[in-house]
Amino acid sequence: MAKEKYDLCIIGGGPAGYAAAMRAIDFGKTVVLIEKNKVGGAGLFNGALSSKSFWECSNRFAATRQDLKEKGIAYSMDFADAKKVVEGAIFERKFQLNVHLNLLQRATQSKLIRLEKGEAFLVNKNEVRIRKKNQEKTIEADFIIVATGSRPRELPTVAADQKYIFTSDGIENISDFPKSLVIVGAGVIGCEYATIFSNFGKTKVYLIDKAERILPFEDEDLAKIVAVNLENNGVVIHRNASLARLEVKDGQVEYELKYLDGSSEILRVEKALLSIGRIPNTDQIGLRESGVEMDARGYVKEEDTQTNIPNIFAAGDITANIALVNVAEREGRHAVVKMFGPPVKPLVYRNISTIMFLNPEVAAVGMNEQDAMAQHIPIRVAKIDYSCIPRAIAMRKTNGFFKLLVSDDEEMRVLGMRAIGEHASSAIQAVALLIHMNKGIHELGNMMHPHPSITEGVQECARMLLGKPIYKSSVFKDKLKCYRCVDGVRTPLENL
């Protein structure tokens, strides 16, 4: 019996694989999409959508509880109710993806796409074996995209049983808010879950940070606001702490910390969450057997999504690029265009916008001051406090700032921005576009932003750098800052 033949085989139905399949349809190509678990991947079921739905629910609850508290009314929320919110969001998105895919498969005018549920294994550069239950078959394809995603990293000495010790794959499946929770890892995901559980007010949260401060990849001023707000919400941050031991004892989680000064501490909590990064799902799918090169950490080596085998591409978390849903989708679509479309420019990662769902919200694009210092890039910086932005004042949400970085020359090309505060993510995309276009800030400073809006803070940063702000930093020295930064040395700009 002849093997089924396709133009493109995609292994993995997460954000990268799904987006790639839809882009291939645009070119009229036949596609087989292989997924062993659930279409949508971790980005839908235990990643971006689920955790952010959980965060949104916790934020709304915290705001309502605070308003009622001021009126002398107690307010609480059961975990079952919070879980319904998250499950509702997941169901809605899952329904969209699956109905869309099913209707495309059934369309009489086109039989371009087929979904195969099962485990995929690369037999060689053109053949993929699909195994499901007691059946298996082998298909052929001119091109292959591997987009199998990633999974939470675990500690070699700690078993994540998803009962007492969790990873992000299981933490939202707990039956109730734990009375206490220790989170191992103070990166974005760890801080997000610390924010979520502390917002509900039923869990004493402990956050283990092996560095001196949380979010060490961000500037100190931003990380400090997040840390202070977490601590004000009852979170205990173990700074400069290394985890010596973590184990289940008598139905609780006991952990031991060692500090830089030589001291140690043993504590017990109800649950633990491991948040120490993710690892690529590149094992047991035939990559090495087919000759695809990988690095020592298990990531696929690729050049603009193309591996060392010309017809095999990689997209999403299995590459060593930024592990984000939007990046995965972009890489998947880009790979398809490289296969079937006209010549296309290589992907550029310097203008990727990110959101950190913390308290308050954080948005970032391009480099920060730490990055510039590490690369010895002279920069000019403008920073405005949220308390000077009318929309923030109107919302009574003045905790935060905008910080805009440009090149230290007459062009003042936009290099990066950090925003922390209410609606921070709404202000980031225009700056990302300027970075992408390698443009300066003159257009940003001269355009009319809506009023009142948070984005007016970005405009005022541009005006500060151009020497024509409404508020003068020489007057509001604690609220406005404009300076040149060379190798970590800050010099105030005199034109203000």
C-alpha angles and dihedrals in degrees: 000000000000117000119248109259126210137175090228136018117196119195109204130034099216126111095297096044096043093048091047092052092052092048091051090055088058087063093048093247126150112245136189114197114199119199124168098193127011130344107243096043127210091325088070108029107034106001138050102353099040097044093044091049087052090049093049090050092049092049093051090047093049092050093048093046091052093049092049092044089059087056092049094253121134116221132183139166131219118231090235090062092049090048091053089057092053094043090050092055092047092048093050094051093041090051091052094050096045097043090048092050094044093051091049090052092050096045109124093209093060139025093185100129135047128181116214119191112209147073117302127213126184107233093179138326093297106025130073125185117215118202124189125166105315096338134084138175138176124230132191127225136177091219134022130200117196110205105155097144127210143282134217116282115240131203112255091229098043126072113213099215093174087229104077101355114045141185123204087270091069111019094093091054094067115123098231143000106285116235088230135012133185117205117203108210130036099214125114098291094044092050091046092056091043087055093047098049095041090051092062090055096219100095130066102220126206119190121199113212117181090193130066091259139017121260092026092181090065131070117277095243092058095043091049094058091050092047094048092049092048091050091047086055090056100264116145112215115203100207125197088009127146120199109240097174141359122180144143114260127174093343093310136091115250120193134181124209130197120201133206092253090061097255123127137202135198121205138171128217136169098245141008133211122203109212104166102129135275137278128216122259094232100124125100096012098099100255097132092039089055093049099254109152120234133181127242092272094054098256118139113251109231141161111218089336094311119114128211087273102072098219095046118082133183129211138174129010095350089073121073092243126104111311102225132128093238091049092049092051092048093049092049093051092043092054091054093051090051089054102043109009139070120288110295133196116254118265116269119210102183096089100047112137118218135187125207112201098217136123101305108016116258127208126186141180132171123350131340129209092273090055092049091049093049091051094042091238115157110227143177118226135198121188128184127186119232089237088074094055115092095214092052089049091050091051091045086233104122099147108114146041147227120235120189123192124199136170116277097244141077093279092057092199113198110254103170150327138212123199125183121178144054113340090003093147092057091066102051107075099069089055090047089054092052090051090049091051092044089235134155129238100258094098091046092052095047102043121096112249120199116265129257096020138128090239089071085078089063091050092051090052088055091048090051091055090046091052097244110094125152092227116046118225090213087067102036096039092158093049105036130043130179120174149142116248121200119171090339095309112123121208120183114240107244099209091083 
